[in-house]
Structure formats: C-alpha cells, structure tokens
Amino acid sequence: VTSQVPVDRWWEIIANPTLADAILDRLVHNAYRIDLTGESMRKQRPPIAPEKTEA
C-alpha cells in the first residue's frame, strides 16, 4: 500500500477513529515504512514528448 498522505493524517481522512486504528494496525504492523523528503524527481526531468501515432 502506498500513500502520499502521511500516516499521522490518516485519522482525518478515515473519519471513524476506531476504524482508522484497526486499518492502520493491520497495515503498519509488519510494514517497511519509507518516508521520502526533498523535491520530486519528476520536477527535475524534462517532460516526455507524446508518441506520434500514424493515422
């Protein structure tokens, strides 16, 4: 499971705190958690030109 929302904000998104606790307990229990920081790599690359298709 991937998310752009930090784990500490999931309780806001999942309005029911009991449900949020249950979901997070199961997802985070044996998970590897990687918090990325810094600028997006997509901002550093030039946009890819769309492929040309023949009609």
Rosetta constraint file for C-alpha pairs under 8 A:
AtomPair CA 1 CA 27 HARMONIC 7.94 0.50
AtomPair CA 5 CA 9 HARMONIC 6.64 0.50
AtomPair CA 5 CA 10 HARMONIC 7.06 0.50
AtomPair CA 6 CA 10 HARMONIC 6.97 0.50
AtomPair CA 9 CA 13 HARMONIC 6.88 0.50
AtomPair CA 10 CA 14 HARMONIC 5.98 0.50
AtomPair CA 10 CA 20 HARMONIC 7.07 0.50
AtomPair CA 11 CA 15 HARMONIC 6.33 0.50
AtomPair CA 11 CA 16 HARMONIC 7.48 0.50
AtomPair CA 11 CA 17 HARMONIC 6.09 0.50
AtomPair CA 11 CA 20 HARMONIC 5.73 0.50
AtomPair CA 11 CA 21 HARMONIC 7.93 0.50
AtomPair CA 14 CA 19 HARMONIC 7.32 0.50
AtomPair CA 14 CA 20 HARMONIC 5.65 0.50
AtomPair CA 15 CA 20 HARMONIC 7.56 0.50
AtomPair CA 16 CA 20 HARMONIC 6.15 0.50
AtomPair CA 17 CA 21 HARMONIC 6.08 0.50
AtomPair CA 18 CA 22 HARMONIC 6.30 0.50
AtomPair CA 19 CA 23 HARMONIC 6.15 0.50
AtomPair CA 20 CA 24 HARMONIC 6.00 0.50
AtomPair CA 21 CA 25 HARMONIC 5.87 0.50
AtomPair CA 22 CA 26 HARMONIC 6.41 0.50
AtomPair CA 23 CA 27 HARMONIC 6.21 0.50
AtomPair CA 24 CA 28 HARMONIC 5.65 0.50
AtomPair CA 24 CA 29 HARMONIC 7.84 0.50
AtomPair CA 25 CA 29 HARMONIC 5.63 0.50
AtomPair CA 27 CA 31 HARMONIC 6.58 0.50
AtomPair CA 28 CA 32 HARMONIC 7.76 0.50
AtomPair CA 28 CA 33 HARMONIC 7.81 0.50
AtomPair CA 39 CA 43 HARMONIC 7.40 0.50
AtomPair CA 40 CA 44 HARMONIC 7.35 0.50
AtomPair CA 41 CA 45 HARMONIC 6.92 0.50
